[in-house]
Amino acid sequence: MTEFDQPMPEASALPYSRSRQLPPYRGIVAVDAKDFTGYPAIEHGVISEAVPQLLERSFGKAGLGEVWRDRRFPNSTGDGYVFGFDPARMPFLIHPWLNTLQEVLAEFNVQSVGAVRVRLRVSLHIGPLPDAGGEFDGNGTPRNDTHRLLDSRPVKAVLAASSESITQVAAILSDRCYQDAVASGYTGRHPDHFIEVPATVEGKRFDQRAWLYVPTPSGNLYDRRILGDAVVAEHEGRDGRKADRPTQGRRAPRAVVTQRGDGSNLNSGTVYGGQSVTNAGRDSYGGFGGDFVQGNKSGDTVHGDKNEHHR
């Protein structure tokens, strides 16, 4: 039988045509080496071989050797590596594994001064993926999103802007991963170790909420050129608002609200005593505005009188 006589693969049912059982949920971890293409071609093979060796060492040192041994649909990407694992182990990959990976890479790079240095971006995600032991297992939207996160602007920029002598790992977590493993309290890292970022990829239709984690930061994590104005504004004002909301990591603001009180009283709290405002002009309706209030006005608590006098 020739290769042309082989039976055609069985066609799967069209999407949305009938209900089927979901594939098993898997944690997905992917890594990429920074500046891989910047090295001479003769060194690419060395880096491609070193990455899985460093990963294996870091999992063993973190006490997670079984995660590496039991990895699902593993694949080298040339400048990186990807595989699936039991999602119940996700909290342990976030901590202590990411910190241990930082330590292993720091040790490796100190010993390889003048030769190849390996600094890694890491993305973590959770989702349903085919995993029946087949050749093409592990393919699906969660896998694609894991690679998009790995290529997203925030994690690339923060690793590039940090010191190569200090920061060897920058990780980005999908919102699903963060909510399931971090916000829920299962990970040995407080949510304030994580920064919410808009994960976008240049030239790709991808824009998702994600969370940045740098085990050993250096430089300015809140550089506007890296994270954008919204995230930096949140960081600058976070301490003043921390007592007013529960801790859920460092979130970027969604909107800016501006209040004005032209020619009138504008309160945002409790007022004791009297208030008076003198208006010198007419309002837009051709008349003079004015009020006299005892009690509550627009959600403010007013004790005493609130008068407006007009000239």
Secondary structure, 3 states (H helix, E strand, C coil): CCHHHCCCCCCCCCCCCCCCCCCCEEEEEEEEECCHHHCCHHHHHHHHHHHHHHHHHHHHHCCCHHHHHCCEEEEECCCEEEEEECHHHHHHHHHHHHHHHHHHHHHHHHHCCCCCCCCEEEEEEEEECCCCCCCCCCCCHHHHHHHHHHCCHHHHHHHHHCCCCCCCEEEEEEHHHHHHHHHCCCCCCCHHHCEEEEEECCCCCCEEEEEEECCCCCCCCCCHHHHCHHHHHHHHHHHHHHHHCCCCCECCCCCCCCCCCCCCCCCCCEEECCEEEEECCCCCCCCCCCCEEEEEECCEEEEEEEEEEEC
